[in-house]
Amino acid sequence: MWQSLPLWPDRASSLSNHVDALYIFLIAITGFFTVMIFLLIFIFALRYRRSRNPLATQIEGSHVLEATWSLLPLGVFVIMFVWGAFIYMLEARPPAASMEIFVVGKQWMWKLQHPEGVREINQLHVPVGRDIRLALISQDVIHSFFIPAFRIKQDVLPGRYTTIWFRATKPGRYHLFCAEYCGTLHSGMIGEVVAMEPAAYQGWLAGGAAEGTLASVGQKLFQQLGCATCHRFDTQGRGPNLVGLYGKPQLLDNGQTITADDNYIRESILNPGAKVVSGFRPIMPTFQGIVDEEQLLALLSYIKSLSVSEQREAVDSRAASPSHVPAAPSAQQSAAPRQ
Ligand code: CUA
């Protein structure tokens, strides 16, 4: 019934029904109590009007009544909390085999980066039926990535990757908004998500700019910036070997163990002294101001690929012939939108 209401946005992701069910529950509960309160006001005003009830009756209290009006709402609120927490956990944890797309927010546009190397601005093409994990970061202030039809919204912060995921269920074009006031042109920081059938998506992807995969751009940068002189893959260099690093626990020189995730790798490039791996000296220079957010994503993608292709040895074959990788363009030049 409510599907036909124009007030309700499209339901186009696997999360939509979960969010809507909870939302309908909340509306039903608040609607029920709103109506009940107004009805009771009306009934009591009639029933206890002065002509019928000239003297107020003193009531000393009722434990049953007090317990009821405390425990009943508590039960309802616990249901709301547990249900909401369930959906939150569902949205916060991307399925393991998700495809990863990077999102960079800046005043006032969205830059989207596919692992295959295709870049988009204010437009995101995705295949239907595929779990997609977004890693989001801002180049300046706080933005918020909001796709109403998918029922996902995630703050995009400077200096830290955040994550959200979705699985589009219906081909179509959907609104993409910035949902956090971020300056003069905040209202213009909009775009669209194009959900396509997998075959059509592959076709679209094949027609994209061929500047190499994001990981290969990162590999090129890794050489250019001289990372490879210390982070060697053949012998032990002055820095840790990065093959197989991503997602694994790392022992630090302060005895602490952390997981080598997106944020750890980002921090280690920009502020290498913050978490030094056990057995190494803090000799790495900072790359703050040298690499921008998009180059960081390329480096991150490359370091990740070193773990994924550990078994496939794909990296070795690519490393042997880096000549097919075109020069890594500067972020500004290469960020042209494509249709
Ligand atoms: Cu970006 Cu509002």
Boltz pocket constraint, residues with backbone or C-beta under 6 A from the ligand:
constraints:
  - pocket:
      binder: B
      contacts: [[A, 105], [A, 106], [A, 108], [A, 142], [A, 143], [A, 144], [A, 178], [A, 179], [A, 180], [A, 181], [A, 182], [A, 183], [A, 186], [A, 187], [A, 189]]
      max_distance: 6.0
